[in-house]
Amino acid sequence: MAAAEALAAGIFERAFAFIGAGGHHAGRDYFGGYCCYNDVVIAIAHLRATRNVRRFAILDTDAHHGDGTRDLTAEDPEVLHVCICGTGFLSPDGTKVDVALPEALWSGEDADARYLETAEAGFAARAPAFRPDLTVWYFGFDGHRGDYGDMGLSARCFTGLADLACRVADHASGGRLLTVLGGGSRTDLATALIPPIIRRLGEA
């Protein structure tokens, strides 16, 4: 909430919330996947209660579906939730989107480029027209090669996602971007991936 507050107040344009466990599997009356509280939805509720911030665009690139976030925002037309999670779904109002990944992603043939193309088409093409007050990137690195959600991705994909999120925020929400750490279990990957992402957000 402190990061969201700082963005809403104009103190920063970008913030990285370094949380111990992800929140996107925590729903209205359940939790799972080590998610006890839905951090992003709590931040949304807080900003709506304390600031004139209503509309949010969420890009979820954790390897697994953000079922808790979807549960909590399903009836909220002012939240665009785009989950790059391997299934396909589009709500009638177009604000809840699950983007199917190409089967070739797991073939080992340039999975990074295929994933980035999918995120570009699924989120970058939608978010500016939605005109959010704040863009949120739910950064899960569990899809990295060798982690528990292995999609064959490498560091190149995640820095590319950081660039995509910054670009979308620049066009859609006046540069305001909240990045929230999601899934990922390996300390070596966290150590290798998180500092470059934070640098990327600071330089963009």
Secondary structure, DSSP 8 states (H G I E B T S, - for coil): -HHHHHHHTTS-SEEEE--SS--TT--SS--BTTB-S-HHHHHHHHHHHHSS---EEEEE-SSS--HHHHHHHTT-TTEEEEEESS--EE-TTS-EEEE---GGGGGTS-HHHHHHHHHIIIIITTHHHH--SEEEEEE--TTBTTSTT--SB-HHHHHHHHHHHHHHHHHHSTT-EEEEE-----HHHHHHHHHHHHHHHHH-
